[in-house]
Amino acid sequence: MEETTRLTEAIRELLDGGRDERLADVLAEAHPADVSGVIRELALEDQVRVFRLLTPQQAGAVLAELDDPILRELIGSLDEAEVSRALDRMPSDEVADVVQELPKEQAEELLDLMEEEKAEEVQVLLEYREGTAGRLMSPDFVAVPETVTVARAIEHIRKAKTGDGAFYVYIVDDHDHLVGFVPPHRLITADPATPIRTIRTEDVESVTVDTDQEEVARLVQRYNLIQIPVVDANRRLLGTIGVDDVLKVLREEATEDIQRLGGVAGDENVLDPPRSVFTKRLIWRLINLGTAVLAASVIGLFESSIHSLATLAVFMPIVASMGGIGTTQTATVVVRGIALGDMTSSVLRRVLSKELWLGLTTGAANGLVIAAIAYAWKGQVLLSLILGVALVLNMLVAAVVGTLIPIALKVFRIDPAIASSVIITTFTDVCGFFSFLGLATLLMKFLL
């Protein structure tokens, strides 16, 4: 962060002084990630100036690091020829990430200007569904036939046109089916005359092109992989996914889950213009308004009780607030468990039992505290007991809905993170108000 701040100050100073030659030297020595961080801080006019001083190789790397709103705005301010030169220097999977964020016509124009071979690779990747291994994979990898020797394999590697992302040498049969892999260190230390099939590892983890990117990330994390191969339905090797791509997936998925738990669209960025997020925000707020009306209607059922004993209104927010924190805590843990693959049907009963136990015990502890506070405040023993019991019941409801709703959404192929506080706290609001006001209404004659 400090490095980006210093670089930003230096670039601003050089931009203001019109020292483009010196600025080009500074940019050439900077890491693309740091340059992209600087570009985020600049006005569009200065972004264009900085971008045009980058080498095509650097420009491509910087484009791959930019957030979507800035990326679209910057590309829209550049000539297509400038952008296509930068895209030609990028790995195909990163080009696909950039192109998919652009309007269709602009994306097609850029692909037409790119080198034919690179453009074809990108178009193949774009045919796969977003969020799958096929869209995430890189077609740059090293594969050798299982019939060659170690010496021939090494010679093949020397001639291969791959980037820095080729971590393993993959072994394929006559039909390009994946049959194993060899780590580089094993290849280097083996006798050159050794058939490569004798030193290969046959048990190789792989994914198909339609595997969800979250499942890819789980496999890489579980087996501590640096790279995972991608195959088709017939196990033909099509590409690879590196750990750097998996880290991006983990960041995106974590961001998406956090945003949706808060009732925000999973793809919203802090730099998105207000118009682009207006509809997304409005939908969630209308949903929240609807759930609030539902909770208010429950209160309306007991309007006469509240009118008779206004003290009830004082404690209602406490019951709702405690239920809200209960559902949020439970749902957060459950959604994370689903994302990591830990939340399976076999452990559902254990998880539900745990959350019910926590709901009962924490509810009882909080119930005793609030009952004591209510008694000290209002001096009514029965009202204090009703408040304590209502809080315990609401915490039990929080445990159930916080566990089951995310799982139910997963069953119906809906992102469990949508089970945010906007939705699940409605259950605790309704049940909390109903239990507290209902008990108070039943025992009203003893309270007055």
N, C-alpha and C positions, 0 to 999 in steps of 0.2 A: 504493500500500500504506500509506504514512504517512497519507494522507488518510482511508482507511478506519479506521485505528487511532485517529486523533483523533476521528473521528465516533463510533466505538464507545464510547470513553470518555465523550464528551459525552452520548450517549443513555443509557448505563448510569446516569450521575449523575442525569439528569432522571427516569429511571424510578424510581430509588431514592427521589428526592425527591417523587414524585407530581406533577411539574410537567407535566401533559399538554398544557396550552395552549402552553407554551414548546417542548415537544417537537414538537408539530405544526408550529410555525414552522420549527424546525431541519430537520425532514424535508421540508418544502415546498421548502427551498433546496438540498437534497442531490440528487445524481444517483441515479437508480434503481439503477444498478449498485453504487454505494457503499452504498445502503440494503440491498440484497440481501446484500452482504458482511457488514453488521452483523447482519442477521437470522440468518445462519449461526452467529454467535457467541453468540446469546441462547438462553435456555431457552424452551421452547414457550410457556409462559404469557406471557413478555415479547414473543415473536414476534407473538402474537395482539394484544397491546396496541399494538405499533408498527404493525401492519398496519391496525388499525381507525382509526388517526390519519392515514392516508394518504388523499389524494383518490382518487376512482375511477380517474382517468387515471394517477396515480402508482402506485396499487395494481396495475393491470394491467401496467405496465412492470416492476414489481418481481417479480411472479409469473413473467414471461417470463425473468428472470435467475436464478431459483432452481434449485438442483440437485434432481434427482428425489426423493430421500428426504425432504428438507426440504419440498419442494413438497407431496408427498402428506400429510405429517404436518400441515402448516399448514392446508391446505384441509380436512382432516378435522376440524380444531378450530374451523372457522368455519361460520357459517350459509350455506346454499346461496345465499340472496338476496344476501349480502355478496359472495360470490365471483362470482356471475353479473353483478353491477353492474360489477365490475372487468373481467371478460372482455368485456363489451360495449364497453369503451373500448380494447380491444386489437385489433391487426390480425388478420384471420381465420387467417392461417398460424401466428401465435404462439398463438392460442387452440387450434388443432388440436394443437400441440406439448404444451400443458398438458393438454388433455383426454385425449390418448392415453395419458398416464401414470397415469390414475386408473382405479379399478375401473369396470367397464362400467355398473353401476347408477348410481353417483354421477355418471359422465359424462353419462348420459342425463338425469338430474334437472337438472343444470346447464344443458344445452342447452335443456331445456323452459322454463327460467326466463329465458333470454336473449331478446333481441329477435329476432323471427322471421327477419328478413332475414339477420342475422349468423349465427344458428344454422344456417340453410340453407347459407350459404357454408362454414361449418366442416364440416358433414356431407358436403358435396361433396368437400372436401379429404381427409377421413378415409377416403373410399372408395378413394383411391389407395394403392398399396402403400408401406409405410414404406421410406425410403431412396431414393425416386424423386423426379424433378423435380415430379411432380404433387402430392406431399405437401409439398414444400418451397416451392412457388410461392405468391405473393400474388395474389388476384383483383383487387387495386386497381391499375389502370393507366389511362393516357390513350391512347385510340385514336380517330382521326378518319378519315372516308371519304376516299379518294384524289381525290374530285371537288371537295372544298371548297377555298376560297382560304385564304391565310395568315391573313387577318383572321377568317374563320369559325373556323379552327382555334384561334386565340388565345381567341376568345369561348367556344369549347367547353371549353378548359382552365379558364377562370375559373369555369365552372358545374360542372365535374367534382368529385365528392365523393371525392377521393383524399387519401391521407396525404402524408407527406414523402418517400415512397419512389419517386415517379414521376420518374425521371431523364430518360426519353426520351418523345417523342410518337410513337406507332406509327401506321402508315398501313395501313388495311385496305380490301379491295374490298367489293363489294355483299354478299358472302357471308361477311364477317368473316375472310377469309383474309389472313394477314400478307403485305404486299407491300413493306414498307420501314419506315424510321424517320427522324425528324428530330431532331437535337440542339436543345435550347432556344435556344442562342445563334444558331443558323442561322435559327430561326423568328423570333426577335426582330428580327434585322437585315434580314430579307427585306422586299420591298415588300408591303404588305397585300393588294394585288390579285393577287399571284402565285399561280397554282394550286399547291397544296402538293405535287402529284406531281412538279413540276419541280425541287423542291429536296430531295426525299427521297433517302436512300441505300438502294438496292435490295438490295445485298449485306449481308443482316443474318444474323448467327449466331443460331441458335435451337436449342432442344431439344424433344423430345416429352415427354409426361407420364410415360412409362415409362422415360426415360433415368435411369441410375443417378446418384445425387448426386455420386459421385466423378468421373464423366465431366463433369458440370456444372462442378465445381470446376476440372477441368483446362482446359476450354474458356475459362472466365472468366480463368484465370491466363495461358493461352497468348495470348489476344487482348487482354489488358488491358481487359476489359469492366467497366463499372460496374453493368450490368444486362443480363440475358439473357432474352428472351421464351420462353414455353412454349406449344407448339402441340399440337393433336391430330393424328391420322393424316392428316387432310385439310388440315392447316396452318391451321386456325382458331385464332386467338389466344385463349388461355384465361387467361393470367396471366404474371407476371414473377418472376424471382429476382434479388434485389439482392446486391451484393458483401458486405454484412453477413451475409446468410444463408450465403454461400459460406465466409466466415471461420469461422463456426460449424461447418460441415461439415468443413473442414480440421482444426479442433481436435478434433472428435469422431473423425474417421478416424485421425488421428495418435495420439490417446490409445488408441483401440481396437487399433491395430497394436502399439504399445509394450506394452500389457497382454498381448496374446496372445503376443507374442514371449517374455514372461516367464511364460507359463503361467497367466494370469489371465483371467477372463471379460472380454470387451471392453466390457461395460456396467457394470463394477463401479466404485463411487465410494467415496472414503475414509470417507464418512459413512454408508454402508450398514450396517444392523444385522447382527450376526454370523449370525443365522438365515438371512437372505436370501442370504448368500454361501457358507454352509456347503457346500451341495451342489455349487456351481460349483468351489470350491476343492478339495473332496474328489475330484471326478472327475479333475482334472488331477494331483493327488497320487497317485491310484491308477494313472493312466497312467504317471507317473514311476516308481512302485514296480514296475510290470510291466517297464518298460525296464531298471530296475536289476537285476531278477531275471535278465533275459536276458543282461546283461553279466556277472553273477555266474556264470551257467551256463557261459559261455565260460572264465572263470577256472577253474571246476571241472574242465574238460577237462585242465588242466595242473596239477592239484593235486599230482601226484607230483613234477613238475619243481620246483614251488615248495618242496615238502618237502625235496627234495634240495639245492636252492640257495635258501635263504631270502632272499638278497640281492635276488632278482627282485622280491619283494613291496615292497621299498623304492622301486623305480623305477616301479612300475605307475601310481601316481597321477599321475606326471609325464606319462606318455604320454596318459592320459585327459584331463588338464587342458589340455594343448596342443591336442589334437583338439577339445575343447569350445570354446576361444576361436577356433579356426580356423573352425568351422562357424558360430558366432555372428556373427563379422565378415562372412563371405561372405553368410549368409542375410539379415543386416540390410541390406546394400547391395542385394541382389537384390529383397527385399520392397519396399524404398523405390522401386526402379526400376519394379517392377510397379505400385505405387500412383500413380506419376507418369506412367505410360504409356510409359516409356522402354524397358522390357524387352519387346521384341517378338521374334518368331521369327527375324527377319532378323539380329538382333544376338546371338542365343543363342551361336553358335559363338565370336564374339569375346569375349563375357563369360566363357565357359567356359575359353577359352584363357588369358585374363588371370588367372583365379583359379587355374588349374593352374600357370601360371608363378610366381605369388605363393606357391602352396603348396610348389612345389619349392624356390624360392630361400629363402623364409623358413624352410622346414623344414630345408634344408641348413645355414643359418646357426645356427638353434637346435640342430640336431643336433650340430654341431661344439662348441657351447658346453656342452651337457649331456654329450657324450662326454668332454670335457676334465674336467668336474666329476666325472663318474663314475670316471674313471681316477685323479684325484687323491684321491678319497674311498676307492675300493675297490682300486685298483691292478691292475685286470684290463683288459687292452687289448681282448680279444674282447668282453667284456660291454659295454664302452663303445661299441664299434662297432655291436653289435646294437641297443643303445638308440638310437644316432643314426639308424640305418637305419629302425628302427620308427617313430621320430618323423617322418621324411621321408614314409614311406608313409602315416602317419595324416594328415598335413597335405594330402596329395594326395586322400585320401578325403574330407576335410573340404571341399575345394574342389568336388568333384563333387556331394556330397549337399547342400551349402549352396546350390549353384546350381540343381540339378535338382528337388529336392523342392518348393520354393515354386512353381516353374513347373508341376510336375505337379499340385499342388493347385489352381492356378488353372485348369488345363485341365478338371479335374473339378468346377469351380464351388465349390470350398471356399476359404475365406479363406486366402491364402498366409501370413498372419501366424501361423496355427496351426502352421506349421512352426517352432515355437519350439525353444529349447534343450532343452525337455522331450522332444522327439521326435528331432530330427536329431542330437543328441549321442550318442544310442544307437548310431548307425552308427559313429561314431568311437571310442566306447568298445569296441564289439565288435571292430572292425577293428584298433584299437590294441593291445588285449590279445592278440588272435590273432596279429598279426605279431610282437610283442615276445616273448611266451611261446612261440610256434611256432618262431621262429628260435633261441631259447635252448634249446628241447627238442631240436631237430635237432643243435645243436652242444654239447649238454650234456657229452659226454665230454671236450671241450676246456676246459670251464669248471671242472670239478671237479679 
